[in-house]
Amino acid sequence: MRTGHQGVQIVVTGMGLVCALGDSLEQVWGRLLGSESAIALGQPFPELPPRPLAQIGPHPARLDQLLEPVVTHALKDAGLLPPLRDCGVVIGSSRAHQGQLEQLARQFCQNPRGGDGNWGVNWLDLLPHTPAMATARQIGATGPVMAPMAACATGLWALAQGFELIRTGQCQQVVVGAAEAPITPLALTGFTQMSAYAKTGCYPFDRHREGLVLGEAAAVFVLESADFAHQRGAKKIYGKILGFGITNDARYANAPDEDATTAIAAVEQCLRRSQLHPSEIDYIHAHGTSTHLNDCTEAKLIASLFPQSVPVSSTKGSTGHSLGASGALGAAFCLLAMRDRCLPPCVGLTVPEFELDFVRRSRPTPVEQTLCFSFGFGGQNAVLALGQ
């Protein structure tokens, strides 16, 4: 039995998830397996032209609106009730409250004195660590609290940090995850200026891909040591975290290293820690942003390290790209793929540019070990191995 490094088994006993596909784990998973896409043309900001978006509601979401119910769902799924005094918390976001900060900046520019000095929000409540602190308050946790920010690798980094808190004996139980509300004027304008934003939709690994599409999402997990989960009588175990790899290109601010040297190192690090050989991987949930550079570099990486028969898919053609939360979503889909023995499709892929075994429609197949990739701006590379 594979136990991850240093013999400690760390299991996932609860999950909560929301994205533009739905507000529950099973609804999102069912629509994804049905090859549905939540991406639609929208214009949330009148000063900007319409763009494809994966938006949850009629208006751009706030981070707290996404995170709090998902934490509640994860605890309920795990059969837990707060307060959880000794529980650790690792909740990340690459942009945190950016939308509210942009709104505050606009108000300040229009009225620097703020009338009586009040703009309706305290900027201290919008700092990057506040989602993690809000979760700790919500569940009554007084253990360690961490708030990782690593661009699109944030979600997997959060899972890795939760893994380490348990492996090193600091906690027996950790609530981990990531949330992102990235649909803001600055984000849309910035990605458009970089020629990274799509005009019609998200088509990962497709010859005619146009770029990324922003999507709102949050995914939260309950991690526990296997012994602790058994002692408390946990009703379900989705799977185990076997290991992870995290590296940084230290090269470009907004493009991957074309040689993928450090991304490959992250994969190899993860496999070594997880005691896995590339031939033992049953499925890879790719980062697959639908941008020219990411998909090309990632496809070459997969082809160089893994057998051509390993199934690959990116789910961003269905959910959009939720930036820091995307790795957490991918990890949830890997766990559900193992549970239901069914691989999620690469929605939006019509004409593959690369010779990989892309999952074009949901595919029933035994799944024992999976890898989830996240490769973020600034060269943040994260890889997570999950097993039955």
Solvent accessible surface area in square Angstrom, and as a share of the most:
residue,aa,sasa,rsa
1,M,189,0.84
2,R,73,0.27
3,T,33,0.19
4,G,0,0.00
5,H,34,0.15
6,Q,142,0.63
7,G,52,0.50
8,V,44,0.25
9,Q,49,0.22
10,I,0,0.00
11,V,4,0.02
12,V,0,0.00
13,T,1,0.01
14,G,0,0.00
15,M,5,0.02
16,G,2,0.02
17,L,2,0.01
18,V,13,0.07
19,C,1,0.00
20,A,17,0.13
21,L,0,0.00
22,G,13,0.13
23,D,90,0.47
24,S,42,0.27
25,L,18,0.09
26,E,94,0.42
27,Q,86,0.38
28,V,0,0.00
29,W,7,0.03
30,G,43,0.41
31,R,73,0.27
32,L,0,0.00
33,L,40,0.20
34,G,51,0.49
35,S,49,0.31
36,E,73,0.33
37,S,52,0.34
38,A,19,0.15
39,I,30,0.15
40,A,65,0.50
41,L,121,0.60
42,G,23,0.22
43,Q,92,0.41
44,P,38,0.24
45,F,29,0.12
46,P,120,0.75
47,E,118,0.53
48,L,30,0.15
49,P,80,0.50
50,P,67,0.42
51,R,27,0.10
52,P,2,0.01
53,L,6,0.03
54,A,0,0.00
55,Q,39,0.17
56,I,61,0.31
57,G,30,0.29
58,P,121,0.76
59,H,138,0.62
60,P,42,0.26
61,A,20,0.16
62,R,102,0.37
63,L,3,0.02
64,D,64,0.33
65,Q,98,0.43
66,L,7,0.03
67,L,7,0.03
68,E,102,0.46
69,P,58,0.36
70,V,1,0.01
71,V,0,0.00
72,T,68,0.40
73,H,76,0.34
74,A,0,0.00
75,L,8,0.04
76,K,162,0.68
77,D,35,0.18
78,A,3,0.03
79,G,57,0.54
80,L,19,0.09
81,L,153,0.76
82,P,64,0.40
83,P,91,0.57
84,L,22,0.11
85,R,133,0.49
86,D,123,0.64
87,C,2,0.01
88,G,0,0.00
89,V,0,0.00
90,V,0,0.00
91,I,2,0.01
92,G,1,0.01
93,S,3,0.02
94,S,22,0.14
95,R,70,0.25
96,A,5,0.04
97,H,18,0.08
98,Q,25,0.11
99,G,29,0.28
100,Q,42,0.19
101,L,75,0.37
102,E,21,0.09
103,Q,89,0.40
104,L,27,0.13
105,A,54,0.42
106,R,101,0.37
107,Q,59,0.26
108,F,102,0.42
109,C,103,0.62
110,Q,149,0.66
111,N,68,0.35
112,P,79,0.50
113,R,202,0.74
114,G,7,0.07
115,G,62,0.59
116,D,132,0.69
117,G,48,0.46
118,N,103,0.53
119,W,76,0.27
120,G,68,0.66
121,V,53,0.31
122,N,75,0.38
123,W,146,0.51
124,L,91,0.45
125,D,86,0.45
126,L,6,0.03
127,L,60,0.30
128,P,61,0.38
129,H,83,0.37
130,T,21,0.12
131,P,7,0.04
132,A,0,0.00
133,M,75,0.34
134,A,42,0.32
135,T,1,0.01
136,A,6,0.05
137,R,170,0.62
138,Q,56,0.25
139,I,1,0.00
140,G,17,0.17
141,A,11,0.08
142,T,94,0.55
143,G,24,0.24
144,P,45,0.28
145,V,51,0.29
146,M,66,0.29
147,A,36,0.28
148,P,8,0.05
149,M,83,0.37
150,A,4,0.03
151,A,29,0.23
152,C,12,0.07
153,A,3,0.02
154,T,0,0.00
155,G,0,0.00
156,L,3,0.01
157,W,79,0.28
158,A,0,0.00
159,L,1,0.01
160,A,2,0.02
161,Q,42,0.19
162,G,0,0.00
163,F,0,0.00
164,E,49,0.22
165,L,2,0.01
166,I,6,0.03
167,R,46,0.17
168,T,71,0.41
169,G,54,0.52
170,Q,112,0.50
171,C,6,0.03
172,Q,89,0.39
173,Q,15,0.07
174,V,0,0.00
175,V,1,0.00
176,V,0,0.00
177,G,0,0.00
178,A,0,0.00
179,A,0,0.00
180,E,0,0.00
181,A,9,0.07
182,P,0,0.00
183,I,5,0.02
184,T,2,0.01
185,P,21,0.13
186,L,110,0.55
187,A,3,0.02
188,L,3,0.02
189,T,55,0.32
190,G,28,0.27
191,F,8,0.03
192,T,54,0.32
193,Q,145,0.64
194,M,78,0.35
195,S,100,0.65
196,A,16,0.12
197,Y,17,0.06
198,A,3,0.03
199,K,170,0.72
200,T,90,0.52
201,G,5,0.05
202,C,3,0.02
203,Y,61,0.23
204,P,0,0.00
205,F,0,0.00
206,D,6,0.03
207,R,133,0.49
208,H,124,0.55
209,R,28,0.10
210,E,65,0.29
211,G,2,0.02
212,L,6,0.03
213,V,0,0.00
214,L,0,0.00
215,G,0,0.00
216,E,0,0.00
217,A,1,0.01
218,A,0,0.00
219,A,1,0.00
220,V,0,0.00
221,F,1,0.01
222,V,0,0.00
223,L,0,0.00
224,E,0,0.00
225,S,10,0.06
226,A,23,0.18
227,D,102,0.53
228,F,64,0.27
229,A,1,0.00
230,H,154,0.69
231,Q,141,0.63
232,R,71,0.26
233,G,42,0.40
234,A,25,0.20
235,K,185,0.79
236,K,84,0.36
237,I,94,0.48
238,Y,14,0.05
239,G,1,0.01
240,K,18,0.08
241,I,1,0.01
242,L,2,0.01
243,G,0,0.00
244,F,21,0.09
245,G,0,0.00
246,I,54,0.27
247,T,26,0.15
248,N,71,0.36
249,D,20,0.10
250,A,88,0.68
251,R,127,0.46
252,Y,84,0.32
253,A,86,0.66
254,N,76,0.39
255,A,24,0.18
256,P,42,0.26
257,D,13,0.07
258,E,103,0.46
259,D,95,0.49
260,A,7,0.06
261,T,86,0.50
262,T,37,0.21
263,A,8,0.07
264,I,41,0.21
265,A,40,0.31
266,A,0,0.00
267,V,0,0.00
268,E,79,0.35
269,Q,36,0.16
270,C,0,0.00
271,L,10,0.05
272,R,165,0.60
273,R,74,0.27
274,S,0,0.00
275,Q,101,0.45
276,L,15,0.07
277,H,109,0.49
278,P,32,0.20
279,S,71,0.46
280,E,55,0.25
281,I,9,0.05
282,D,43,0.22
283,Y,0,0.00
284,I,0,0.00
285,H,5,0.02
286,A,0,0.00
287,H,2,0.01
288,G,0,0.00
289,T,8,0.05
290,S,0,0.00
291,T,24,0.14
292,H,118,0.53
293,L,94,0.47
294,N,16,0.08
295,D,0,0.00
296,C,30,0.18
297,T,19,0.11
298,E,3,0.01
299,A,2,0.02
300,K,128,0.54
301,L,3,0.02
302,I,1,0.01
303,A,63,0.49
304,S,77,0.50
305,L,39,0.19
306,F,13,0.05
307,P,58,0.36
308,Q,119,0.53
309,S,85,0.55
310,V,6,0.04
311,P,18,0.11
312,V,0,0.00
313,S,0,0.00
314,S,0,0.00
315,T,4,0.02
316,K,8,0.03
317,G,3,0.03
318,S,0,0.00
319,T,5,0.03
320,G,1,0.01
321,H,3,0.01
322,S,1,0.01
323,L,5,0.03
324,G,0,0.00
325,A,0,0.00
326,S,8,0.05
327,G,1,0.01
328,A,0,0.00
329,L,6,0.03
330,G,0,0.00
331,A,0,0.00
332,A,1,0.01
333,F,1,0.00
334,C,0,0.00
335,L,1,0.00
336,L,1,0.00
337,A,0,0.00
338,M,1,0.00
339,R,96,0.35
340,D,60,0.31
341,R,121,0.44
342,C,18,0.11
343,L,0,0.00
344,P,0,0.00
345,P,0,0.00
346,C,2,0.01
347,V,17,0.09
348,G,28,0.27
349,L,15,0.08
350,T,95,0.55
351,V,60,0.35
352,P,42,0.26
353,E,59,0.27
354,F,33,0.14
355,E,146,0.65
356,L,23,0.12
357,D,40,0.21
358,F,11,0.04
359,V,0,0.00
360,R,109,0.40
361,R,189,0.69
362,S,37,0.24
363,R,72,0.26
364,P,111,0.70
365,T,37,0.21
366,P,80,0.50
367,V,0,0.00
368,E,76,0.34
369,Q,33,0.14
370,T,0,0.00
371,L,0,0.00
372,C,1,0.00
373,F,3,0.01
374,S,0,0.00
375,F,25,0.10
376,G,10,0.10
377,F,75,0.31
378,G,27,0.26
379,G,3,0.03
380,Q,54,0.24
381,N,5,0.02
382,A,1,0.01
383,V,1,0.00
384,L,1,0.00
385,A,0,0.00
386,L,1,0.00
387,G,2,0.02
388,Q,87,0.39
